[in-house]
Amino acid sequence: MVLLPVVAIVLAAFSLFLQGASLALSTLFQTWRAVVTGGGGQAGRLTADGLEVVGTMLMAAMFYLIGVGIYSLFIRPLNLSSALEVESLPELEHKVVSATLVLLGVTFLKQFVRWQGPLETLLFAAALALTTGTLVLFQRVHQGHDLRPPGAVLRARRELFEHGSEGAGGSHGPEHARDAASEDGAVAKVRSGANR
């Protein structure tokens, strides 16, 4: 059931990558044509077009990150999601909010370069500042410490992906207790090494 939205999100990402590549080629062609013909008055428009390419590619990357993250969290873990540091829903939220903040910055820069009117630009900046401030506050509030017991994530992943069950509780026997104790010790060593 989760696979269908993941496929849709990844297809949207690839569509945006194709659109961004097409925009990049078009902007590159227009830039070289302006250089050859001496059209120096097009610099502002070409800069805005370049920022449009950046914005489209950022959106594509954000959609791809969401698709890979959801697939890895709900269907099957991927090495790519570990490399991107998206191993939990809060980490995915953090990455998406960070990418959104960059995208908002690029959007404002594009609007600023076009400069269609001071009042319009000021109102646009105020709206973006409010949105950006809200997103930054959201990130700060949700950037707390992990309240789960050490090793809980590792045990849950092992049970879910190796044994095919979620094992929310119950007695697991001495072998499971030994594994849990060794995982807790490994996590404690990693955390103590990180605190030095």
Secondary structure, 3 states (H helix, E strand, C coil): CCHHHHHHHHHHHHHHHHHHHHHHHHHHHHHHHHHHHCCHHHHHHHHHHHHHHHHHHHHHHHHHHHHHHHHHHHCCCCHHHHHCCCCCHHHHHHHHHHHHHHHHHHHHHHHHHHCCCHHHHHHHHHHHHHHHHHHHHHHHHCCCCCCCCCCHHHHHHHHHHHCCCCCCCCCCCHHHHHHHHHHHHHHHHHHHHHCC
